[in-house]
Amino acid sequence: MSDVHVFNAGPCLLPDQVYDRAAEALRSFAQPGVSVLSVSHRSDEWVRIMDETRDLWKRLLNIPDGYDVLFLAGGASMEFLRVPMNFLEHKAAYLDTGIWAGKAYKEACGIGNAVIAASSADKGYTYIPKDFDIPEDADYLHITTSNTVYGTRLKKDIDCPVPLVADMSSDILTRPVDISRYALIYGGAQKNAGTAGVSFVIVRKDALGKVSRHIPSMLDYSLLSEHKSMFNTPPVFPIFVMHETLRWTLENGGVEEMQRRARAKADLLYAEVDRNPLFRGVASREDRSEMNVTFVMSPGNESLEQEFLDFAFARGIVGIKGHRYAGGFRASIYNACTLDDVKSLVQAMKDFENR
Ligand SMILES: *Cc1c(COP(=O)(O)O)cnc(C)c1O
């Protein structure tokens, strides 16, 4: 067991194997002494990494024919803009479940007519709206399946009468997904798929090409797809890290096994949050995320917050301070986080109570 336990929300902990292979490739990639940072992105060696990365995504998520997987610079926030550029003609609908969903909505408002289908802002985004009406005349509905800041998560692939677009930044590769229900899925890589600097976009090709506006090249999914994500120089190192992260995910049993591990880790941590009288969970129980566990000091104990952060830090627990908008604590327990990491945090919570 390592002495340090990293619970950062993103960029986050990655498996040791990924750090090792990335470090090795910085020195020797195409041949000994030639770094991955220094080969042409048009070389056979690099094109093989691009092809393998695409294939790994397809295998891991059972992506059906007719979909492409793109790797693009700009992070998830750039997809907030690319999505309405490529899909919004008359009207777009957004499910408002937090800061990220709100930012996606705001970008759409700059492009055309966007509406909020439902919102959980009334209770500080601590739950997921259920049974809301989806406007049947919308070009698409945009959802955020995992709300990284608040620790809520949409647990099912929803039935949607219009094309469905999902930001899956913080829960991709943590559970099986029925890809065929979605027109497009995207996210920043830095939570379960690698490090910052690249986003993944899984897109149904026949959903593209339906808007009348001129789309600038770097925002045009069709063009980027035609060029196999290499319209310009791609972010080579983040893509390499993604390649290694996906390999690790597959070698460790794929998304079913990641889901099993995620449940075990989340169950352990939530059980302690619920049991320990010093702490209280934030997200409503039925919508609790298995990736970002949010909690606060219980009423009357608020003044102990900094003390607990220091107490945990002294035991090697890093990155549990809540998002600046949400406060309290947030432990991000993504795929690379082990059950032992979670046990260390749980033990710290118990010891803090008994101290
Ligand atoms: C982290 C995160 C983002 C932002 O990703 P960037 O790559 O920094 O733009 C967007 N949406 C969700 C759900 C996130 O967790």
The ligand as an ORCA input file, in Angstrom:
! r2SCAN-3c Opt
* xyz 0 1
  C     -14.076     18.121    -15.513
  C     -15.367     18.255    -16.218
  C     -15.538     19.137    -17.311
  C     -14.473     20.102    -17.760
  O     -13.477     19.472    -18.473
  P     -12.320     20.344    -19.164
  O     -11.574     19.271    -19.882
  O     -11.559     21.005    -18.072
  O     -12.941     21.329    -20.075
  C     -16.763     19.149    -17.944
  N     -17.767     18.354    -17.545
  C     -17.637     17.512    -16.507
  C     -18.794     16.640    -16.103
  C     -16.445     17.439    -15.812
  O     -16.317     16.599    -14.773
*
